[in-house]
């Protein structure tokens, strides 16, 4: 029988290993595809996968069992509960001006920019390209100076060549694309999901490793239906809220 393949994990020796493993496996379970198998690998295989002892792995699985995410059966193995699924995405309609307003009001530091390889998970948006323009920024609260989010934008090379990097210190990428570069934006598709902070994100946002964060992916399309920018933004879970207002007519 085919078994579920969890994500890998870089362990931090300053935190309990069982906790890190349980949280990583939990995120893999909740983020799995409906087509993924429900059966987990054996304790020994999981322990080898994460580089921990069987006792540590057993404690991590016990935590997930207590949450109702998995069930363990003697001689049969360990299985993901079918009810342990991420909820269906909520689709909302709004204006580009609303997106710009949401991205404004913070001080911004441009960390780096330049040509970068297309991340494998974003290849579907740039199928004919191996390289795009990359822009990384860190946004902070203007009053406290506390980091609030870390943004990475992947922009088509022909469009990236027209961007003045200093504009990204003053304005959100959406405004730069529309007003400074002249891209005719037809739509932006947003996805927000819960994740755990990896080492780099935790360092930039000044939060503990594996802290809850909100992971935003925004795909900007031009009038020809071509993805011109894919933004991936990590928001501190304790500094960001998502509010939706629906008008009834």
SULUR-V259389 format. One record per run of one state. SS is the DSSP state (~ for helix, > for strand, _ for the rest). FROM is the first residue (numbers start at 1). LEN is the number of residues. If there is no record, write none. Layout:
BEGIN
ss = (SS & SS)
from = (FROM & FROM)
len = (LEN & LEN)
END
This chain:
BEGIN
ss = (_ & > & _ & ~ & _ & > & _ & ~ & _ & ~ & _ & > & _ & > & _ & ~ & _ & > & _ & ~ & _ & > & _ & > & _ & ~ & _ & ~ & _ & ~ & _ & > & _ & ~ & _ & > & _ & > & _)
from = (1 & 4 & 5 & 17 & 31 & 39 & 41 & 43 & 51 & 54 & 68 & 70 & 74 & 77 & 81 & 96 & 104 & 107 & 118 & 120 & 126 & 131 & 141 & 147 & 156 & 157 & 161 & 167 & 171 & 173 & 182 & 185 & 197 & 199 & 206 & 212 & 223 & 227 & 237)
len = (3 & 1 & 12 & 14 & 8 & 2 & 2 & 8 & 3 & 14 & 2 & 4 & 3 & 4 & 15 & 8 & 3 & 11 & 2 & 6 & 5 & 10 & 6 & 9 & 1 & 4 & 6 & 4 & 2 & 9 & 3 & 12 & 2 & 7 & 6 & 11 & 4 & 10 & 13)
END
